């Protein structure tokens, strides 16, 4: 196999110069960089990444931590889109992506891996309140959260998020403007940032219009939980003519129960969701929802983390806008 010395001999430079080029040192002129890269290409030289890691104290590996079950991860289109966005952005860099599905039964395993010198940084998505103190690890390892962490270190953590509260308020206002006055909600888990913030947005719109905000049931962002929450709402016996589900999957579950009950959408109950995933586009009728740029969200998380690792200045909080997408359910 070609060696560093062979590349140096072909390029007519020192071994140290080749090493600087391979490690992207700014101390080499563009002309010399071109000569060395031509020699590397001609010889099909592959740098010794292990040696480079020892020299730079970098692993060139980034962990994507998902504190969810495997079944949930692969069934959730939002999480899949986030992973795609992270992977696409990192494909433009020298970093390799490792995905960790964090086990609730063995939290110390994930913590030990992250702190064991195996990665240069981590992205944590779909996290819950108190998820193994990942935020505390941020004091020793660059970490970016997808969504604000619900803990005492909110002011110290780096995170990328969307306007969850504003988006929920906007779609609830749209329901109200359509003439709906008794609007229920199926909120997300109250130990997760989107669950907390979207409930707050719905409640803010209801109170601003002096409407009853007591029709609340909680789901876990899955279609099954949306169906169960919808059944509980109907079993209350309190009439309502509108529903905001905190994500499209729960809205899809609610759809099935509404249809089973012989009710129509939007005639009897107008329904709004959040995410704008394939559940929204394929529902009948099409689901009016809040679009969030999930793939771009993942890419931005990766971009912020790479800058943190490489010592660049970045904003602690990156917020991305949402957009109301009107279809036929309201």
matplotlib code that plots the C-alpha trace (Angstrom):
import matplotlib.pyplot as plt

x = [0.0, 1.2, 2.7, 3.1, 6.8, 5.9, 3.5, 6.2, 8.7, 6.3, 5.3, 8.9, 8.1, 8.8, 6.8, 5.8, 4.3, 2.2, 1.0, 0.0, -2.0, -3.7, -4.7, -5.9, -3.3, -3.6, 0.2, 0.5, 0.2, -2.6, 0.0, 1.7, -1.7, -2.6, 0.8, 0.3, -3.3, -2.3, 0.3, -2.3, -4.7, -2.0, -0.9, -4.5, -3.1, -5.6, -4.6, -4.2, -7.3, -6.1, -2.9, -4.8, -7.1, -4.2, -2.6, -5.7, -7.4, -10.5, -12.4, -14.3, -17.4, -20.7, -23.4, -27.1, -28.8, -32.5, -34.0, -36.9, -37.7, -36.6, -40.2, -41.0, -37.9, -38.6, -42.4, -42.1, -41.8, -40.7, -37.7, -36.9, -36.8, -34.5, -32.1, -32.0, -31.3, -28.4, -26.9, -27.1, -25.4, -22.7, -22.1, -20.6, -18.0, -15.3, -17.5, -19.1, -22.5, -23.2, -26.9, -27.5, -31.0, -30.7, -32.0, -34.2, -33.0, -29.3, -28.8, -25.3, -24.3, -25.0, -23.5, -20.3, -20.0, -20.4, -17.9, -15.4, -13.6, -15.6, -17.2, -16.4, -19.9, -23.6, -27.0, -29.9, -33.4, -36.8, -35.6, -37.8, -37.5, -34.6, -33.3, -30.2, -28.9, -27.6, -27.5, -25.0, -22.7, -22.6, -20.2, -17.6, -18.7, -20.2, -24.0, -26.8, -30.4, -33.3, -35.7, -35.1, -34.1, -36.5, -34.1, -32.2, -29.5, -31.8, -29.7, -26.4, -27.5, -27.3, -30.4, -32.3, -36.0, -39.1, -41.8, -43.9, -45.9, -46.5, -47.4, -50.0, -51.5, -51.7, -53.6, -55.9, -56.7, -57.5, -59.9, -61.6, -61.7, -63.5, -66.3, -65.4, -66.0, -65.6, -62.1, -60.5, -56.9, -54.9, -51.6, -48.3, -46.3, -45.8, -42.3, -41.2, -40.6, -43.1, -45.8, -45.4, -45.1, -47.9, -50.3, -49.3, -49.9, -53.4, -54.2, -53.0, -55.3, -58.3, -57.8, -57.2, -60.7, -62.3, -63.0, -63.1, -59.7, -60.6, -61.1, -57.6, -56.4, -52.8, -51.2, -47.7, -47.4, -48.4, -51.6, -52.8, -52.6, -54.4, -57.3, -57.5, -57.4, -60.2, -62.3, -61.8, -62.9, -66.1, -66.8, -66.9, -70.2, -69.2, -69.9, -67.0, -66.7, -63.0, -59.8, -56.1, -53.9, -50.3, -48.9, -50.2, -49.9, -52.3, -54.6, -54.7, -55.6, -58.4, -59.7, -60.4, -62.4, -64.3, -65.3, -66.2, -68.5, -70.4, -69.2, -67.8, -64.7, -64.9, -68.7, -69.0, -65.5, -62.8, -59.3, -55.9, -52.5, -48.8, -45.7, -47.0, -45.8, -47.2, -50.1, -51.3, -51.0, -52.6, -55.5, -59.1, -59.9, -56.5, -55.3, -54.8, -51.6, -48.5, -45.5, -42.1, -39.0, -37.9, -35.1, -33.7, -34.0, -31.8, -29.3, -29.1, -28.5, -25.5, -24.2, -24.3, -22.6, -19.8, -19.1, -19.1, -16.6, -14.4, -14.4, -16.5, -18.9, -22.5, -25.8, -26.9, -30.5, -31.5, -35.2, -36.8, -40.2, -43.4, -46.0, -49.8, -50.7, -54.5, -56.2, -59.8, -60.1, -61.1]
y = [0.0, 3.5, 5.3, 8.9, 8.7, 7.5, 10.5, 12.9, 11.5, 11.7, 15.2, 16.3, 17.6, 16.6, 14.0, 16.7, 18.8, 15.8, 15.3, 19.0, 18.7, 15.5, 17.2, 20.4, 22.6, 26.3, 26.6, 25.1, 27.2, 26.3, 25.4, 22.8, 21.5, 20.8, 19.1, 16.8, 16.0, 15.1, 12.7, 11.2, 10.6, 9.1, 6.7, 6.0, 6.9, 6.5, 8.4, 6.4, 7.6, 6.0, 7.9, 11.1, 10.6, 10.2, 13.4, 15.5, 13.8, 13.5, 10.4, 11.9, 10.2, 11.9, 10.1, 10.5, 9.5, 8.6, 7.8, 5.8, 2.2, 0.6, 0.1, 3.8, 5.0, 3.1, 3.8, 7.5, 9.5, 12.6, 10.8, 9.2, 12.6, 14.0, 11.1, 11.6, 15.3, 14.6, 12.0, 14.1, 17.0, 14.9, 13.2, 16.6, 16.3, 13.8, 12.8, 9.4, 9.0, 6.4, 6.1, 5.0, 3.9, 4.6, 1.9, 2.9, -0.2, 0.5, 4.3, 4.0, 2.1, 5.1, 7.5, 5.4, 5.2, 8.9, 9.8, 7.1, 9.0, 7.2, 10.3, 14.0, 15.1, 14.0, 15.0, 14.0, 13.9, 12.9, 13.4, 13.3, 15.2, 13.9, 11.6, 10.4, 13.9, 14.3, 18.0, 17.6, 15.7, 18.9, 20.3, 17.7, 16.8, 19.0, 18.2, 19.6, 18.9, 18.6, 20.7, 22.5, 20.2, 20.1, 20.4, 22.9, 23.4, 25.0, 28.2, 26.3, 23.8, 24.2, 23.2, 23.5, 23.7, 24.9, 27.3, 24.7, 27.0, 29.6, 26.9, 25.3, 28.7, 29.5, 26.4, 26.7, 30.3, 28.9, 26.5, 29.3, 31.5, 28.7, 29.0, 26.3, 27.2, 23.9, 22.8, 19.8, 18.8, 15.6, 16.8, 15.1, 13.7, 16.3, 15.2, 16.1, 19.7, 19.5, 18.1, 20.9, 23.7, 22.7, 22.3, 25.8, 27.2, 25.6, 26.9, 30.4, 30.6, 29.3, 31.7, 34.7, 34.0, 33.3, 29.7, 26.6, 24.9, 21.9, 19.4, 17.9, 14.3, 13.1, 10.8, 9.6, 10.9, 7.4, 6.7, 4.2, 6.8, 9.3, 6.8, 6.0, 9.7, 10.4, 7.7, 9.2, 12.6, 11.2, 9.2, 12.4, 13.2, 16.9, 18.2, 19.6, 20.7, 21.0, 19.1, 20.0, 16.9, 17.7, 15.6, 14.1, 10.5, 11.2, 13.0, 9.9, 7.8, 10.3, 10.2, 6.5, 6.8, 9.8, 7.8, 4.7, 7.0, 7.9, 11.5, 13.5, 15.6, 18.6, 18.7, 17.4, 17.8, 19.9, 18.5, 20.1, 18.4, 19.2, 18.0, 17.8, 14.2, 11.5, 10.9, 14.4, 14.1, 10.7, 11.2, 11.4, 14.3, 15.8, 17.0, 20.7, 20.9, 22.8, 22.1, 21.9, 21.4, 18.1, 17.1, 20.7, 20.5, 17.5, 19.0, 22.2, 20.2, 18.5, 21.8, 23.4, 20.4, 20.3, 24.0, 23.4, 20.6, 22.6, 25.6, 28.0, 30.5, 29.4, 30.6, 28.6, 28.5, 28.1, 28.5, 27.5, 28.7, 26.7, 27.2, 26.5, 24.0, 24.2, 21.1, 19.9, 18.8, 22.3]
z = [0.0, -0.7, 2.3, 3.3, 2.4, -1.2, -1.6, -0.4, -2.9, -5.8, -4.9, -4.2, -0.7, 2.8, 4.8, 7.2, 4.3, 3.1, 6.7, 6.9, 3.7, 4.8, 8.1, 6.3, 7.8, 6.8, 6.7, 3.2, 0.1, -2.4, -5.0, -2.8, -1.7, -5.3, -6.0, -2.9, -3.7, -7.3, -5.9, -3.4, -6.3, -8.5, -5.8, -4.4, -1.0, 1.9, 5.1, 8.3, 10.2, 13.4, 13.3, 12.5, 15.4, 17.8, 16.5, 16.6, 19.6, 17.3, 16.5, 13.5, 14.9, 15.9, 17.9, 17.3, 20.5, 20.4, 23.8, 22.3, 21.7, 18.4, 17.3, 17.9, 16.1, 12.9, 12.9, 13.4, 10.1, 12.0, 13.6, 10.3, 8.6, 11.3, 10.9, 7.2, 7.6, 10.0, 7.8, 4.6, 6.3, 7.8, 4.4, 3.4, 6.1, 7.3, 10.3, 10.6, 12.2, 14.9, 16.0, 19.6, 20.6, 24.3, 26.5, 29.5, 31.3, 30.8, 30.7, 32.0, 28.9, 26.7, 29.1, 29.3, 25.6, 25.1, 27.8, 26.8, 24.0, 21.3, 19.8, 19.2, 20.0, 20.2, 18.9, 21.2, 19.7, 21.0, 24.6, 27.7, 31.0, 33.0, 30.2, 32.0, 32.5, 28.9, 29.4, 32.2, 29.8, 27.7, 30.2, 29.0, 25.5, 22.7, 22.7, 20.6, 21.4, 19.0, 21.0, 24.3, 27.1, 30.1, 32.9, 35.1, 32.5, 29.8, 29.9, 29.2, 26.5, 22.8, 20.9, 17.6, 17.7, 15.8, 16.9, 18.6, 20.8, 18.1, 15.5, 17.9, 18.7, 14.9, 14.0, 17.0, 16.0, 12.5, 14.0, 16.0, 12.9, 11.0, 13.6, 16.1, 19.7, 21.6, 20.7, 22.4, 22.2, 22.2, 23.7, 23.5, 26.5, 29.1, 29.7, 26.2, 24.9, 21.9, 24.1, 26.7, 24.1, 21.8, 24.7, 25.8, 22.3, 22.2, 25.7, 24.8, 21.8, 23.7, 26.6, 24.3, 22.9, 26.2, 25.3, 27.5, 27.7, 29.8, 27.0, 27.2, 26.8, 26.6, 24.1, 23.3, 19.7, 18.3, 16.2, 18.8, 21.6, 19.4, 18.9, 22.7, 23.6, 21.1, 22.6, 26.0, 24.7, 23.2, 26.3, 28.4, 26.8, 26.4, 22.9, 20.9, 17.3, 16.9, 17.7, 17.7, 17.8, 18.8, 15.9, 12.7, 13.9, 16.8, 14.4, 12.2, 15.2, 16.1, 12.5, 12.8, 16.0, 14.6, 11.6, 13.8, 15.8, 12.6, 12.7, 9.8, 9.3, 9.2, 9.4, 12.9, 14.1, 12.4, 13.0, 12.9, 13.4, 13.6, 11.6, 8.0, 7.5, 5.2, 7.6, 6.9, 3.1, 2.9, 5.3, 4.1, 4.1, 3.8, 7.2, 7.9, 9.9, 10.9, 8.7, 10.4, 8.2, 9.9, 7.5, 7.6, 11.3, 11.5, 9.1, 11.2, 14.4, 12.6, 11.3, 14.8, 16.4, 13.8, 14.5, 18.2, 17.8, 15.7, 18.1, 16.1, 17.6, 17.4, 18.9, 21.8, 20.5, 16.8, 16.2, 12.9, 11.6, 11.1, 8.5, 8.4, 5.7, 4.9, 3.5, 4.0, 7.6, 8.8]

ax = plt.figure().add_subplot(projection="3d")
ax.plot(x, y, z, "-o")
ax.set_aspect("equal")
plt.show()
